[in-house]
Amino acid sequence: KMVAELAGWRNGARLAQDQVWAKPPGAPPIVFHRDSPYFMFTPDDVITVWVALDDMDEELGPLEYVKGSHKWGSGRVGSAQTFFQSDNGRSLLNSAALLEGITDPSSSLEIYTTSGLRAGGISVHNGKVWHGSGKNCSGDRPRRGLGLHYVPAEVRFTKEAAKSKLWKIYLPDDIICDEDATGVDLPEGDFPVVWRPT
C-alpha cells in the first residue's frame, strides 16, 4: 500500500522482482544505474524498496542516490553490462549527466548516502533515480541488502520483452521475438499483486 500511495498508482502494486545484493569485503563499487530500463513493462514506473540487512557504515560502500536525477530525460539509454566496476562506478552516470547539460558532473552532482541506515531499515527510490555504491573497504564485513522492485498492478510486457533473456520466459511459447507481447497478462504466481484498493 505504501509503495502504491507514494507512486500514485491508483490500481495497486505488483511485485516484479526481488534480489539480494551482497558485496563481500573488498568488493569494487556497484555502477551507478537506473532500475527502470531493466523492467520491460508498460507503464514503465518502478519503485524499489531496499532493505538493509547490515548496518550501513560508510566503509561498507552504502547505497548512494543522485538528487533530482529521476527528472532527467532518457537520453542515456541502455544499462550496465557489469554491475561491479573499478572506475568508481560512475561512467554511465557521468555520461547521463553530460547529456542533461551538467558540464562537470564529478563536482556538481549532489549525492545522498544511506550511510547510517541500520539493519532492518529501508530506503525507497523511484526506478528513474541514478544510484550506485562505493567500494566495500571493510576487511571482514559484507554489505548486504534486499531489493524489492514494484510496478503498477496493471502493467503489461513491452514488445521488447519477447527478446529479453530475463522476461521472455514468462511469455507463452507461441509469442515470437517480433510479436507484440503487450496483450499478455503477467503470471500472478510470478508477479503477484500485493495490494489493490478496496
Phi and psi in degrees as GROMACS dihedral restraints (atoms count N, CA, C in turn):
[ dihedral_restraints ]
;  ai    aj    ak    al  type     phi  dphi    fc
    3     4     5     6     1   -57.6    20    10
    4     5     6     7     1   -45.9    20    10
    6     7     8     9     1   -62.1    20    10
    7     8     9    10     1   -47.9    20    10
    9    10    11    12     1   -60.8    20    10
   10    11    12    13     1   -40.3    20    10
   12    13    14    15     1   -69.0    20    10
   13    14    15    16     1   -42.3    20    10
   15    16    17    18     1   -60.9    20    10
   16    17    18    19     1   -40.7    20    10
   18    19    20    21     1   -83.8    20    10
   19    20    21    22     1   -14.0    20    10
   21    22    23    24     1    76.5    20    10
   22    23    24    25     1    27.4    20    10
   24    25    26    27     1   -84.4    20    10
   25    26    27    28     1   106.8    20    10
   27    28    29    30     1   -72.5    20    10
   28    29    30    31     1   -24.3    20    10
   30    31    32    33     1   -96.3    20    10
   31    32    33    34     1     1.0    20    10
   33    34    35    36     1   110.0    20    10
   34    35    36    37     1  -172.3    20    10
   36    37    38    39     1  -130.1    20    10
   37    38    39    40     1   146.4    20    10
   39    40    41    42     1  -124.9    20    10
   40    41    42    43     1   137.6    20    10
   42    43    44    45     1   -80.0    20    10
   43    44    45    46     1   118.2    20    10
   45    46    47    48     1   -94.8    20    10
   46    47    48    49     1   -31.9    20    10
   48    49    50    51     1  -166.8    20    10
   49    50    51    52     1   149.0    20    10
   51    52    53    54     1  -129.5    20    10
   52    53    54    55     1   149.5    20    10
   54    55    56    57     1  -155.3    20    10
   55    56    57    58     1   149.9    20    10
   57    58    59    60     1  -101.4    20    10
   58    59    60    61     1   130.5    20    10
   60    61    62    63     1  -105.6    20    10
   61    62    63    64     1   119.5    20    10
   63    64    65    66     1  -129.0    20    10
   64    65    66    67     1   111.5    20    10
   66    67    68    69     1  -104.2    20    10
   67    68    69    70     1   109.2    20    10
   69    70    71    72     1   -69.5    20    10
   70    71    72    73     1   166.1    20    10
   72    73    74    75     1   -52.9    20    10
   73    74    75    76     1   133.5    20    10
   75    76    77    78     1    84.0    20    10
   76    77    78    79     1    -2.2    20    10
   78    79    80    81     1   -63.5    20    10
   79    80    81    82     1   143.1    20    10
   81    82    83    84     1   -70.2    20    10
   82    83    84    85     1   173.3    20    10
   84    85    86    87     1   -60.7    20    10
   85    86    87    88     1   153.1    20    10
   87    88    89    90     1   -95.1    20    10
   88    89    90    91     1   125.9    20    10
   90    91    92    93     1   -54.7    20    10
   91    92    93    94     1   141.4    20    10
   93    94    95    96     1   -68.4    20    10
   94    95    96    97     1   134.3    20    10
   96    97    98    99     1  -156.3    20    10
   97    98    99   100     1   174.1    20    10
   99   100   101   102     1  -112.6    20    10
  100   101   102   103     1   147.9    20    10
  102   103   104   105     1   -79.5    20    10
  103   104   105   106     1   -36.4    20    10
  105   106   107   108     1   -53.2    20    10
  106   107   108   109     1   -42.2    20    10
  108   109   110   111     1   -61.8    20    10
  109   110   111   112     1   -18.6    20    10
  111   112   113   114     1   -81.6    20    10
  112   113   114   115     1   -14.9    20    10
  114   115   116   117     1  -104.9    20    10
  115   116   117   118     1   111.1    20    10
  117   118   119   120     1   -93.3    20    10
  118   119   120   121     1    67.2    20    10
  120   121   122   123     1  -126.6    20    10
  121   122   123   124     1   157.1    20    10
  123   124   125   126     1  -129.0    20    10
  124   125   126   127     1   130.9    20    10
  126   127   128   129     1   -63.3    20    10
  127   128   129   130     1   161.6    20    10
  129   130   131   132     1   -92.2    20    10
  130   131   132   133     1    21.2    20    10
  132   133   134   135     1   -71.3    20    10
  133   134   135   136     1   136.3    20    10
  135   136   137   138     1  -139.4    20    10
  136   137   138   139     1   135.9    20    10
  138   139   140   141     1  -122.4    20    10
  139   140   141   142     1   129.5    20    10
  141   142   143   144     1  -108.5    20    10
  142   143   144   145     1   129.3    20    10
  144   145   146   147     1  -106.0    20    10
  145   146   147   148     1   118.6    20    10
  147   148   149   150     1  -107.9    20    10
  148   149   150   151     1   120.5    20    10
  150   151   152   153     1  -104.3    20    10
  151   152   153   154     1   121.0    20    10
  153   154   155   156     1   -73.1    20    10
  154   155   156   157     1   126.4    20    10
  156   157   158   159     1   -98.6    20    10
  157   158   159   160     1    -9.4    20    10
  159   160   161   162     1  -133.5    20    10
  160   161   162   163     1   159.4    20    10
  162   163   164   165     1   -64.5    20    10
  163   164   165   166     1   129.7    20    10
  165   166   167   168     1   -88.2    20    10
  166   167   168   169     1    75.7    20    10
  168   169   170   171     1   -78.3    20    10
  169   170   171   172     1   152.3    20    10
  171   172   173   174     1   -55.3    20    10
  172   173   174   175     1   -37.7    20    10
  174   175   176   177     1   -66.7    20    10
  175   176   177   178     1   -17.6    20    10
  177   178   179   180     1   -81.8    20    10
  178   179   180   181     1    -8.4    20    10
  180   181   182   183     1    75.0    20    10
  181   182   183   184     1    61.9    20    10
  183   184   185   186     1   -67.5    20    10
  184   185   186   187     1   162.1    20    10
  186   187   188   189     1   -58.9    20    10
  187   188   189   190     1   139.9    20    10
  189   190   191   192     1  -129.9    20    10
  190   191   192   193     1   146.8    20    10
  192   193   194   195     1  -123.3    20    10
  193   194   195   196     1   147.2    20    10
  195   196   197   198     1   -98.2    20    10
  196   197   198   199     1   114.4    20    10
  198   199   200   201     1   -57.0    20    10
  199   200   201   202     1   130.6    20    10
  201   202   203   204     1    78.4    20    10
  202   203   204   205     1    -3.0    20    10
  204   205   206   207     1   -70.1    20    10
  205   206   207   208     1   -15.9    20    10
  207   208   209   210     1   -68.3    20    10
  208   209   210   211     1   -15.0    20    10
  210   211   212   213     1   -92.8    20    10
  211   212   213   214     1    -7.5    20    10
  213   214   215   216     1   -66.9    20    10
  214   215   216   217     1   154.7    20    10
  216   217   218   219     1   -71.1    20    10
  217   218   219   220     1   178.2    20    10
  219   220   221   222     1   -99.0    20    10
  220   221   222   223     1    31.1    20    10
  222   223   224   225     1   -60.1    20    10
  223   224   225   226     1   -32.0    20    10
  225   226   227   228     1   -93.8    20    10
  226   227   228   229     1    94.6    20    10
  228   229   230   231     1   -95.6    20    10
  229   230   231   232     1   149.9    20    10
  231   232   233   234     1   113.6    20    10
  232   233   234   235     1   179.2    20    10
  234   235   236   237     1  -145.1    20    10
  235   236   237   238     1   166.9    20    10
  237   238   239   240     1   -69.7    20    10
  238   239   240   241     1   133.1    20    10
  240   241   242   243     1   -82.1    20    10
  241   242   243   244     1   -28.6    20    10
  243   244   245   246     1  -129.5    20    10
  244   245   246   247     1   121.5    20    10
  246   247   248   249     1   -78.3    20    10
  247   248   249   250     1   -29.2    20    10
  249   250   251   252     1   -97.3    20    10
  250   251   252   253     1   124.0    20    10
  252   253   254   255     1  -130.1    20    10
  253   254   255   256     1   152.0    20    10
  255   256   257   258     1   -93.9    20    10
  256   257   258   259     1    -8.4    20    10
  258   259   260   261     1   -91.7    20    10
  259   260   261   262     1    31.8    20    10
  261   262   263   264     1    73.0    20    10
  262   263   264   265     1     4.2    20    10
  264   265   266   267     1    70.7    20    10
  265   266   267   268     1    18.7    20    10
  267   268   269   270     1  -113.1    20    10
  268   269   270   271     1     9.9    20    10
  270   271   272   273     1   -65.9    20    10
  271   272   273   274     1   -45.2    20    10
  273   274   275   276     1   -63.3    20    10
  274   275   276   277     1   -42.0    20    10
  276   277   278   279     1   -60.9    20    10
  277   278   279   280     1   -48.2    20    10
  279   280   281   282     1   -62.7    20    10
  280   281   282   283     1   -38.7    20    10
  282   283   284   285     1   -61.2    20    10
  283   284   285   286     1   -46.1    20    10
  285   286   287   288     1   -64.4    20    10
  286   287   288   289     1   -41.3    20    10
  288   289   290   291     1   -64.2    20    10
  289   290   291   292     1   -41.6    20    10
  291   292   293   294     1   -61.6    20    10
  292   293   294   295     1   -39.8    20    10
  294   295   296   297     1   -65.6    20    10
  295   296   297   298     1   -23.6    20    10
  297   298   299   300     1   -85.2    20    10
  298   299   300   301     1    -0.1    20    10
  300   301   302   303     1    88.2    20    10
  301   302   303   304     1    11.1    20    10
  303   304   305   306     1   -85.6    20    10
  304   305   306   307     1   108.1    20    10
  306   307   308   309     1   -76.5    20    10
  307   308   309   310     1   -27.2    20    10
  309   310   311   312     1  -132.4    20    10
  310   311   312   313     1    72.9    20    10
  312   313   314   315     1   -60.5    20    10
  313   314   315   316     1   -30.5    20    10
  315   316   317   318     1   -64.7    20    10
  316   317   318   319     1   -22.4    20    10
  318   319   320   321     1  -117.9    20    10
  319   320   321   322     1   -12.4    20    10
  321   322   323   324     1  -108.2    20    10
  322   323   324   325     1   -10.4    20    10
  324   325   326   327     1   -77.9    20    10
  325   326   327   328     1   141.0    20    10
  327   328   329   330     1   -93.1    20    10
  328   329   330   331     1   116.9    20    10
  330   331   332   333     1  -107.8    20    10
  331   332   333   334     1   127.7    20    10
  333   334   335   336     1  -109.4    20    10
  334   335   336   337     1   138.2    20    10
  336   337   338   339     1  -111.4    20    10
  337   338   339   340     1   153.5    20    10
  339   340   341   342     1   -93.2    20    10
  340   341   342   343     1    13.0    20    10
  342   343   344   345     1   -55.4    20    10
  343   344   345   346     1   133.0    20    10
  345   346   347   348     1   101.3    20    10
  346   347   348   349     1   -16.3    20    10
  348   349   350   351     1   -66.8    20    10
  349   350   351   352     1   130.2    20    10
  351   352   353   354     1   -91.8    20    10
  352   353   354   355     1   158.5    20    10
  354   355   356   357     1   -52.7    20    10
  355   356   357   358     1   130.9    20    10
  357   358   359   360     1    95.2    20    10
  358   359   360   361     1   -14.9    20    10
  360   361   362   363     1   -75.7    20    10
  361   362   363   364     1   161.1    20    10
  363   364   365   366     1  -125.3    20    10
  364   365   366   367     1   157.1    20    10
  366   367   368   369     1  -131.2    20    10
  367   368   369   370     1   137.1    20    10
  369   370   371   372     1  -122.0    20    10
  370   371   372   373     1   130.7    20    10
  372   373   374   375     1  -142.0    20    10
  373   374   375   376     1   152.5    20    10
  375   376   377   378     1   -69.5    20    10
  376   377   378   379     1   141.1    20    10
  378   379   380   381     1   -64.5    20    10
  379   380   381   382     1   -11.5    20    10
  381   382   383   384     1   -94.7    20    10
  382   383   384   385     1    -1.9    20    10
  384   385   386   387     1   -76.8    20    10
  385   386   387   388     1   131.6    20    10
  387   388   389   390     1   -75.3    20    10
  388   389   390   391     1   130.2    20    10
  390   391   392   393     1  -151.8    20    10
  391   392   393   394     1   159.4    20    10
  393   394   395   396     1  -172.8    20    10
  394   395   396   397     1  -163.1    20    10
  396   397   398   399     1  -158.2    20    10
  397   398   399   400     1   153.8    20    10
  399   400   401   402     1   -79.1    20    10
  400   401   402   403     1  -178.7    20    10
  402   403   404   405     1   -64.1    20    10
  403   404   405   406     1   145.1    20    10
  405   406   407   408     1   -82.3    20    10
  406   407   408   409     1   103.7    20    10
  408   409   410   411     1   -87.3    20    10
  409   410   411   412     1     0.5    20    10
  411   412   413   414     1   -71.3    20    10
  412   413   414   415     1   146.3    20    10
  414   415   416   417     1   -87.6    20    10
  415   416   417   418     1   -13.1    20    10
  417   418   419   420     1  -147.6    20    10
  418   419   420   421     1     6.4    20    10
  420   421   422   423     1  -121.0    20    10
  421   422   423   424     1   131.0    20    10
  423   424   425   426     1   -79.3    20    10
  424   425   426   427     1   164.8    20    10
  426   427   428   429     1  -119.6    20    10
  427   428   429   430     1   109.5    20    10
  429   430   431   432     1  -122.1    20    10
  430   431   432   433     1   144.7    20    10
  432   433   434   435     1  -153.6    20    10
  433   434   435   436     1   157.7    20    10
  435   436   437   438     1  -111.3    20    10
  436   437   438   439     1   123.5    20    10
  438   439   440   441     1  -102.5    20    10
  439   440   441   442     1   125.3    20    10
  441   442   443   444     1  -114.8    20    10
  442   443   444   445     1   115.8    20    10
  444   445   446   447     1  -104.7    20    10
  445   446   447   448     1   119.9    20    10
  447   448   449   450     1  -110.9    20    10
  448   449   450   451     1   148.3    20    10
  450   451   452   453     1  -132.9    20    10
  451   452   453   454     1   164.4    20    10
  453   454   455   456     1   -59.4    20    10
  454   455   456   457     1   147.0    20    10
  456   457   458   459     1   -57.9    20    10
  457   458   459   460     1   -30.6    20    10
  459   460   461   462     1   -92.1    20    10
  460   461   462   463     1     9.7    20    10
  462   463   464   465     1   -58.1    20    10
  463   464   465   466     1   155.2    20    10
  465   466   467   468     1  -129.5    20    10
  466   467   468   469     1   157.0    20    10
  468   469   470   471     1   -65.9    20    10
  469   470   471   472     1   151.9    20    10
  471   472   473   474     1   -86.7    20    10
  472   473   474   475     1   169.6    20    10
  474   475   476   477     1   -60.3    20    10
  475   476   477   478     1   -35.5    20    10
  477   478   479   480     1   -65.7    20    10
  478   479   480   481     1   -20.5    20    10
  480   481   482   483     1   -59.9    20    10
  481   482   483   484     1   -31.0    20    10
  483   484   485   486     1   -67.6    20    10
  484   485   486   487     1   -17.6    20    10
  486   487   488   489     1   -99.7    20    10
  487   488   489   490     1    -5.5    20    10
  489   490   491   492     1   -90.0    20    10
  490   491   492   493     1   132.1    20    10
  492   493   494   495     1   -61.2    20    10
  493   494   495   496     1   -35.2    20    10
  495   496   497   498     1   -73.9    20    10
  496   497   498   499     1   -45.2    20    10
  498   499   500   501     1   -96.4    20    10
  499   500   501   502     1   -24.8    20    10
  501   502   503   504     1   -65.5    20    10
  502   503   504   505     1   -20.8    20    10
  504   505   506   507     1   -66.8    20    10
  505   506   507   508     1   -15.7    20    10
  507   508   509   510     1   -94.3    20    10
  508   509   510   511     1     0.1    20    10
  510   511   512   513     1   -97.5    20    10
  511   512   513   514     1   152.5    20    10
  513   514   515   516     1   -60.5    20    10
  514   515   516   517     1   149.9    20    10
  516   517   518   519     1   -60.4    20    10
  517   518   519   520     1   -24.4    20    10
  519   520   521   522     1   -83.4    20    10
  520   521   522   523     1    -1.4    20    10
  522   523   524   525     1   -86.5    20    10
  523   524   525   526     1   122.3    20    10
  525   526   527   528     1  -107.9    20    10
  526   527   528   529     1   167.9    20    10
  528   529   530   531     1   -50.1    20    10
  529   530   531   532     1   -36.4    20    10
  531   532   533   534     1   -94.8    20    10
  532   533   534   535     1     8.6    20    10
  534   535   536   537     1   -94.5    20    10
  535   536   537   538     1   157.6    20    10
  537   538   539   540     1   -82.6    20    10
  538   539   540   541     1   126.0    20    10
  540   541   542   543     1   -99.6    20    10
  541   542   543   544     1     6.5    20    10
  543   544   545   546     1   -68.7    20    10
  544   545   546   547     1   -16.3    20    10
  546   547   548   549     1   -88.4    20    10
  547   548   549   550     1    -1.0    20    10
  549   550   551   552     1   -86.2    20    10
  550   551   552   553     1   127.6    20    10
  552   553   554   555     1   -72.2    20    10
  553   554   555   556     1   139.1    20    10
  555   556   557   558     1   -69.6    20    10
  556   557   558   559     1   136.1    20    10
  558   559   560   561     1   -63.3    20    10
  559   560   561   562     1   121.8    20    10
  561   562   563   564     1   -60.1    20    10
  562   563   564   565     1   -34.5    20    10
  564   565   566   567     1   -66.8    20    10
  565   566   567   568     1   -28.9    20    10
  567   568   569   570     1   -95.4    20    10
  568   569   570   571     1   -29.0    20    10
  570   571   572   573     1  -129.6    20    10
  571   572   573   574     1    70.1    20    10
  573   574   575   576     1   -68.3    20    10
  574   575   576   577     1   138.7    20    10
  576   577   578   579     1   -75.8    20    10
  577   578   579   580     1   120.2    20    10
  579   580   581   582     1   -98.3    20    10
  580   581   582   583     1   -14.9    20    10
  582   583   584   585     1  -159.2    20    10
  583   584   585   586     1   134.2    20    10
  585   586   587   588     1  -131.2    20    10
  586   587   588   589     1   146.6    20    10
  588   589   590   591     1   -67.1    20    10
  589   590   591   592     1   149.4    20    10
